[in-house]
Amino acid sequence: MELCVIGAGYVGLVTAACFAEMGNRVVCLERDAHRLAQLRQGLCPIHEPGLQVLLQAGMQRGVLSFSDDWQASLANAQVVFVAVGTPSHEDGSADLQHVLAVADSLGQHLSHSCLVVNKSTVPVGTAERVATHIRQGLRARGAAGAIDVASNPEFLKEGSAIDDFMRPDRIIVGTNSQVAAQTLQRLYAPFVRNRERILVMAPRAAEFTKYAANAFLATKISFVNELAGLCAQLDVDIEQVRRGIGSDRRIGSHFIYAGCGYGGSCFPKDVRALIRTAEQHGYTPAILQAVQARNEQQKTWLFNALQQHFGGFLRGRVVALWGLAFKPGTDDLREAPSLVLLDALLAAGVRVQACDPAALAGIAERYPVALTNGQLKLCDDPYACVEGADALVLVTEWKQFRQPDFPRVRGLMRMPVVFDGRNIYDPSELSTLGYLYHGIGRPPVGHCKVTAA
Ligand SMILES: NC(=O)c1ccc[n+]([C@@H]2O[C@H](COP(=O)([O-])OP(=O)(O)OC[C@H]3O[C@@H](n4cnc5c(N)ncnc54)[C@H](O)[C@@H]3O)[C@@H](O)[C@H]2O)c1
C-alpha cells in the first residue's frame, strides 16, 4: 500500500519503518528541518534499538522516504497516519494543536479519497473533530474526495518499540466503517499472522482504550509504590512482597516494581488528561488523582533519602547518578524522575556526576549553566562517574548498571553508600562488601559513618 506517516518521532518513525519493512511504500512527513536533514542522511534522530538499521534498509530499498512537502507526500497515499505529539495543556488536558494543525493541512492538500488514521493519543471525540477539520478544508477548496478518519492508538514501548510494533499484543482499530476496518486489517495482517489480535471497535472506544491502558499501568506502579512506603514503616522488604503477589496469576508480575516513580512522554500526561476529561464531565476520578499524587511524591523519594542520610546538609557533597533517561533503552527524558532529582540536588548545592548510555546530550541541553560552572559533570563511564562520590544513586536500571564491579566502585567512592532507586541490587551482598544500602520500601542494610564534606 502507499502510506504517508505524519510526524517522525518515536511513534511515527517506528510506524513508517515497520510498514516499509513489510513491503509498503511509505513517505514520512516531518516539519522539523533539522530532524528531516538527519533522516535524509540515514541518521536516526532518536535512540531506539534497531530503528536506524530498519530506516536505512527501507531507504536503500527505495520504499521509505522523508519529506516536508505535503502535496508530494500525499499524492499517492491510500492511508495517512497521524503520529504527532499531544502534550499537556497547563490544566492537564491534551493539547491537540499539532493534531488539528495536521487535520487542517490535510484539508488544504488532499485531493483524493483516503483513510486518515490517528495514532496519536487523543481524547474521546478527536476522530470526529479531525474529520470535521479535514472536510471543512476540502469544502473550502471545492476539492473532491471522501475522507474517513479511524482511530488506531499505538501501544509500543520506548526501548523495545520495533519488537512491540512487529509483535503487538493487540491492534485497536476504532472505526464505524467496514471498508476502513478491512483496509487496516489488510495492512496489519503481516504483524498478526499467528493469532487474531485486531480488535475493531467504535472510534470513541478506541480512543478511550489507550488512556485506560496507560492509566491502569500507572495505577499498578503507584499502588506498589504506596505499599513500599508502608513497608518502610513496618520493616518489611517490598521485594519479597512483590514476588509474593506477582506469582498470583490474577495479579501478574509486570508493572509491580517499587521505584522512584514513572516518567516518560505517556503515563504522566495521559493520566493527567484522563483526570481532566473526567473533571470536565463533573466526574471525580479519585483513584487517578491518587495515582498521580503518589507518583509526584515518589519522584522526591531519592532526594529526601539523601537529605536524611546527610543530616540535612547536602551542600558541597558529591553525588553520582547512574541512569538519567526515563527508562532503559531510550534517550527520552520527558518527565524523567532523574530531572526532579537533578533539579533538587543542584538547588541544594550538591556536585553531581552523572552517567547514562543515551541521554547525556539531552541533559547537556537542559542544564547548560550547571555544566559550565562545573556543578554538573557528565561521564560516559560509570566508574569515572563514582570517583570521589559521597553517594551513588541508581536512577534508571540500564543493563550496564545491573552487575557493576562493586569492589572497584567502593575503591573509587569517598563514602560507600548506595541509593537504589529501582531495587535492582542485593542489599546483603552490598553490605558484605562494606556498603550502606538504601532501597525503596526495603529496610536499609549496612553501615557508613557520614564524615564532613
Ligand atoms: N513515545 C511513545 O512511547 C508513545 C507510545 C504510544 C503512543 N504515543 C503517542 O503518540 C504520539 C506521538 O508521540 P511521540 O513520542 O512519537 O512524539 P514526538 O514528539 O517524539 O514526535 C512527534 C513528531 O511530530 C512532528 N510534528 C509535529 N507537528 C507536525 C506537523 N504539523 N507536521 C509534521 N510533523 C509534525 C514533530 O516535529 C515530531 O518530530 C503522542 O500522542 C503520544 O502520546 C507515544
The ligand as an SDF file (V2000), in Angstrom:
LIG
                    3D

 44 48  0  0  0  0  0  0  0  0999 V2000
    6.5940    7.8250   22.6490 N   0  0  0  0  0  0  0  0  0  0  0  0
    5.8850    6.7430   22.9650 C   0  0  0  0  0  0  0  0  0  0  0  0
    6.4050    5.8000   23.5690 O   0  0  0  0  0  0  0  0  0  0  0  0
    4.4340    6.6460   22.5810 C   0  0  0  0  0  0  0  0  0  0  0  0
    3.7890    5.4060   22.6560 C   0  0  0  0  0  0  0  0  0  0  0  0
    2.4460    5.3190   22.3000 C   0  0  0  0  0  0  0  0  0  0  0  0
    1.7490    6.4440   21.9070 C   0  0  0  0  0  0  0  0  0  0  0  0
    2.3970    7.6600   21.8700 N   0  0  0  0  0  0  0  0  0  0  0  0
    1.6410    8.8230   21.4250 C   0  0  0  0  0  0  0  0  0  0  0  0
    1.9790    9.0710   20.0500 O   0  0  0  0  0  0  0  0  0  0  0  0
    2.0180   10.4720   19.8070 C   0  0  0  0  0  0  0  0  0  0  0  0
    3.3900   10.8630   19.2800 C   0  0  0  0  0  0  0  0  0  0  0  0
    4.3360   10.6140   20.2980 O   0  0  0  0  0  0  0  0  0  0  0  0
    5.9060   10.6780   20.0250 P   0  0  0  0  0  0  0  0  0  0  0  0
    6.5790   10.3030   21.3060 O   0  0  0  0  0  0  0  0  0  0  0  0
    6.2120    9.9270   18.7900 O   0  0  0  0  0  0  0  0  0  0  0  0
    6.0860   12.2470   19.7670 O   0  0  0  0  0  0  0  0  0  0  0  0
    7.4030   13.0290   19.3240 P   0  0  0  0  0  0  0  0  0  0  0  0
    7.3060   14.3350   19.9690 O   0  0  0  0  0  0  0  0  0  0  0  0
    8.5920   12.1530   19.5160 O   0  0  0  0  0  0  0  0  0  0  0  0
    7.2230   13.1900   17.7400 O   0  0  0  0  0  0  0  0  0  0  0  0
    6.2660   13.9810   17.1180 C   0  0  0  0  0  0  0  0  0  0  0  0
    6.8450   14.4420   15.7830 C   0  0  0  0  0  0  0  0  0  0  0  0
    5.8300   15.0810   15.0340 O   0  0  0  0  0  0  0  0  0  0  0  0
    6.3780   16.2040   14.3910 C   0  0  0  0  0  0  0  0  0  0  0  0
    5.3010   17.1290   14.0470 N   0  0  0  0  0  0  0  0  0  0  0  0
    4.5330   17.8610   14.8970 C   0  0  0  0  0  0  0  0  0  0  0  0
    3.6480   18.5980   14.1940 N   0  0  0  0  0  0  0  0  0  0  0  0
    3.8370   18.3050   12.8930 C   0  0  0  0  0  0  0  0  0  0  0  0
    3.2360   18.7610   11.6980 C   0  0  0  0  0  0  0  0  0  0  0  0
    2.2460   19.6340   11.7110 N   0  0  0  0  0  0  0  0  0  0  0  0
    3.6880   18.2650   10.5460 N   0  0  0  0  0  0  0  0  0  0  0  0
    4.7010   17.3830   10.5000 C   0  0  0  0  0  0  0  0  0  0  0  0
    5.3160   16.9140   11.6020 N   0  0  0  0  0  0  0  0  0  0  0  0
    4.8910   17.3800   12.7920 C   0  0  0  0  0  0  0  0  0  0  0  0
    7.3570   16.7590   15.4140 C   0  0  0  0  0  0  0  0  0  0  0  0
    8.3020   17.6310   14.8160 O   0  0  0  0  0  0  0  0  0  0  0  0
    7.9760   15.4680   15.9530 C   0  0  0  0  0  0  0  0  0  0  0  0
    9.1050   15.0710   15.2110 O   0  0  0  0  0  0  0  0  0  0  0  0
    1.6320   11.1510   21.1200 C   0  0  0  0  0  0  0  0  0  0  0  0
    0.2510   11.3860   21.1340 O   0  0  0  0  0  0  0  0  0  0  0  0
    1.9890   10.1080   22.1650 C   0  0  0  0  0  0  0  0  0  0  0  0
    1.2130   10.2260   23.3320 O   0  0  0  0  0  0  0  0  0  0  0  0
    3.7240    7.7710   22.1810 C   0  0  0  0  0  0  0  0  0  0  0  0
  1  2  1  0
  2  3  2  0
  2  4  1  0
  4  5  1  0
  4 44  2  0
  5  6  2  0
  6  7  1  0
  7  8  2  0
  8  9  1  0
  8 44  1  0
  9 10  1  0
  9 42  1  0
 10 11  1  0
 11 12  1  0
 11 40  1  0
 12 13  1  0
 13 14  1  0
 14 15  2  0
 14 16  1  0
 14 17  1  0
 17 18  1  0
 18 19  2  0
 18 20  1  0
 18 21  1  0
 21 22  1  0
 22 23  1  0
 23 24  1  0
 23 38  1  0
 24 25  1  0
 25 26  1  0
 25 36  1  0
 26 27  1  0
 26 35  1  0
 27 28  2  0
 28 29  1  0
 29 30  1  0
 29 35  2  0
 30 31  1  0
 30 32  2  0
 32 33  1  0
 33 34  2  0
 34 35  1  0
 36 37  1  0
 36 38  1  0
 38 39  1  0
 40 41  1  0
 40 42  1  0
 42 43  1  0
M  CHG  2   8   1  16  -1
M  END
$$$$
